Amino acid sequence: MNFQTVQRILGQLLMLFSVTMLPPVGVSLYFGDGHWQPFFDSFCGMLAVGALIWWPARKAHRDSDSRRRAGTRSWGSDHKAKLRRR
């Protein structure tokens, strides 16, 4: 397994998950309850951590397409063989 690829994807997922903190900020500001700050702080923190994880590995792209196709082909042929046995 390529560590940089995992690092890149993990950073992207953290940055994407940080966006889920924005709707509570909007709802809190809309209703004026004054509790928007923890959500905004969580958004900024997760975005920063995700960016720090993602940045060093942002150009790490591994060609896994050939392996993915090989796995699909072997599963398909195995699946067809099992159907023939029935």
PyMOL commands that set and color helices and strands:
alter all, ss='L'
color gray80, all
select helices_A, chain A and resi 3-31+37-57+65-85
alter helices_A, ss='H'
color red, helices_A
deselect
rebuild
show_as cartoon
